Amino acid sequence: MTVSSISAGLIVQSKKLLVFYNEEHEAWDVPTVRPERGELSADAARRVSEDFSGVNCSIKKYRKKLKTTVSGENWNPYVLEIDGEPQRGEWVSKAELKERQLVPHIEEMKEKFAKKI
């Protein structure tokens, strides 16, 4: 059985995380995408983060301790740095993150998530 993966971009700046409102889930989320055929997971995280934020991003590190499974797929989070001011999204602190309604897979690990970003 092949397990597919999902790449996630955790855009962090000054100890704040850039989040986007996910209308489908009616909750806050981070940029997430399935890599295209032959695309590395890290490259997919950078691509989707740039698409969501509207500015260039660069991979800083993989956050293995935040890896989880979403609907049978591996969710692979990468911390990214951003080059410029994002065109979309909202910066939230760790305290603010704990008060937000997050998408289910992040909500389940909210405390751990806030500590590791």
C-alpha positions in Angstrom: 0.0 0.0 0.0 1.3 3.4 -1.0 0.8 6.2 1.5 0.5 9.6 -0.2 1.6 12.8 1.4 0.4 16.4 1.9 2.9 19.2 2.2 2.2 22.1 4.6 3.9 25.5 4.8 4.4 27.1 8.2 5.3 30.7 7.4 6.8 32.1 10.6 8.1 35.6 11.3 8.9 37.3 14.6 7.4 34.3 16.5 4.1 34.7 14.6 2.5 32.2 12.2 0.7 33.3 9.0 -2.7 31.7 8.8 -5.5 31.7 6.2 -9.2 31.2 6.7 -10.3 28.0 5.1 -13.9 28.5 4.1 -14.5 24.8 3.4 -13.7 23.9 7.0 -14.8 27.3 8.5 -11.5 27.3 10.4 -8.0 28.7 10.2 -5.4 26.8 8.3 -1.8 26.9 6.9 -1.0 26.5 3.2 -1.4 22.8 2.3 -1.1 20.9 -1.0 -0.4 17.4 -2.4 2.9 17.4 -4.2 2.7 17.1 -8.0 4.1 13.9 -9.6 7.9 13.9 -9.1 7.8 17.1 -6.9 9.6 17.0 -3.6 7.5 17.5 -0.5 9.6 20.6 0.5 9.2 22.1 -2.9 5.4 21.6 -2.8 5.3 23.4 0.6 7.3 26.3 -0.8 5.1 26.5 -3.9 1.8 26.5 -2.0 3.1 29.0 0.6 4.2 31.4 -2.2 0.8 30.9 -3.9 -1.1 31.7 -0.7 1.1 34.6 0.5 1.9 36.2 -2.8 5.6 36.5 -2.0 8.8 34.5 -2.3 9.4 31.9 0.5 12.3 29.8 1.4 12.4 26.5 3.4 14.0 26.9 6.8 13.5 23.4 8.2 11.2 20.3 8.3 9.2 20.0 11.5 9.2 16.2 12.0 7.6 16.5 15.5 4.5 18.1 13.9 4.1 15.4 11.3 0.7 13.7 11.5 -1.8 11.7 9.5 -4.8 13.3 7.8 -7.4 11.0 6.2 -4.7 8.3 5.8 -2.1 10.7 4.2 1.1 11.9 5.8 1.0 15.6 6.6 4.5 17.0 6.3 5.1 20.5 7.8 7.9 22.8 6.8 8.9 26.1 8.4 9.4 28.8 5.8 10.7 32.3 5.8 9.0 34.9 3.8 10.5 37.6 1.6 8.3 40.7 1.9 4.9 41.5 3.2 2.2 38.8 2.5 -0.7 39.8 0.3 -3.1 37.4 2.1 -3.5 35.9 5.5 -3.2 37.0 9.1 -0.2 36.9 11.5 -1.1 35.3 14.8 1.0 34.8 18.0 1.1 31.5 19.8 -1.4 32.8 22.4 -3.8 33.9 19.6 -3.3 30.6 17.8 -4.6 28.7 20.9 -7.8 30.8 20.8 -8.6 30.3 17.1 -10.7 27.5 15.6 -8.2 25.6 13.5 -8.8 22.9 10.8 -9.4 19.5 12.5 -5.9 18.0 12.0 -4.2 21.1 13.6 -6.9 21.6 16.2 -6.2 18.0 17.5 -2.6 19.0 18.3 -3.1 22.7 19.0 -0.9 22.8 22.2 1.9 20.8 20.6 1.6 22.9 17.4 1.8 26.2 19.3 5.0 25.1 21.1 6.8 23.9 18.0 6.3 26.8 15.7 
